[in-house]
Amino acid sequence: MRLPPSPLPPRPTFLNDAAMVFLRISGLAALLCVLYIAFANERTGFILLGALAIASIAAGVVVVLAYRDDLVLEAAPEGAPSVRAVRFRPLPAPTGTPLAGAAALTLIAAGLLYGVSLVVVGVIVGLLTVVILTAVLTADHRGLAINLLPLTIPLVAFSVIGSFMFLMSRMLLAVSHDLSVVLGISVAFLILLTGFFVADHPRISTRTLVRAGAVLVLLFGAGGLTAYAVGQRPEERKAGPPPQTVIAQNISYVTKQLKVPAGAAITVNFQNKDSVPHNMDFTVDQAGTQTFYKQDPLPGPISSTYQFTAPKAGTYYYHCDVHPNMTGILTVTGTGGGAPGQVAAPTTVPQSSATTEGKTTTTGGGGAAAGGATTADLTAKNIAYVQKVLNLKANSAVVIHFNNTDPGIPHNVDITTDPGGSNTLYKQDPTAGPVQADYKFTTQGPGKLYYHCDVHPNMTGTINVQ
């Protein structure tokens, strides 16, 4: 019994079985990529599946091009061209390149989640894999051996030296200061002694050297990774870890995960690239009800710095107060740190009109009143200060009741001791109006102070301290 003919058109002869495997994987990855971004709306999975689809297409094209010369056309008796059966050459000899390629993809995937350093390592391993695989395929296709030693030796040497330096630095930073000195001198002496021994015994077999090298790689790898997990000794953490950047764009956080050490001084550079206001509200609970540090939302494009001390180890969260769908996870690792609490208070504190109660004396705009006062009103309207001159009492705790009446436009009051605005006495971060805030500071002896807006430097004024 013969099977009915397939309704599908015949497969092109240049698409061999190997190419079809790669193309099917590419199609499946592309479909999953679309479904993932449509239903999960998560960027990392979309990037990984998209990269798999592109890599599969590239592999299929490489296979097709490698065997395109195996197609031979011969004339049929009637003179019409026909295609004879395709005879493929044997596959290339087994190599370790598939394993290296898988390792490169794994490193890149892990780097997208845990840090750019792993992405860099994965890209380097991937490029090396592509170069070696290309050389192997070319040599197998042409029957000519390609000498990769001029390229391999410096690359391997660079990789070994770089890995050794990184792992050794992690171990030296994990132990005490005195022990790190002893450890560094001991390792340097061991390297010199090993080099002298190998040079003095030229008949040592290559197998023995390879085994010894493998043991050293395992020892340094295990020690370095363990030290990296332990972290730096406390005195090396005084300056805190390097600042991290979080970008808000298209009503979403580009960076959805932050990882910091417990008890460290944390700096987050927040960049709002949208025209609408955003902020970061760090909370203990995922529902966002227990805040331990935040700043006020500011319309972009604008940048602000978030500085606080990391709490004890655990999982915390951050979101935007204006757009609750913007969320992220703060992971705190290691030992140290205390209970979550606001260590560095926000520099911008919007207040309601109820804060203006209890004024003692105010000054109007444009003129100087006789004598100083302990409070003054200052209004920003139409991108200008209504009051150009304020009068305050010398050597006193004073308050400026600032009222920003410009809707959606950020203003602040930067009070300086010089007209150039370089020596700030007191200020708060710009806040979009309409909003009110109290500026509380202490004046010195009689003289003059100056104020301006950091966002609009053309907004200026003078304070007479009397």
Summary of the structure (lengths in Angstrom):
residues: 466
radius of gyration: 33.6
end to end distance: 111.1
largest distance: 116.5
contacts: 1282
relative contact order: 0.06
helix: 38%
strand: 23%
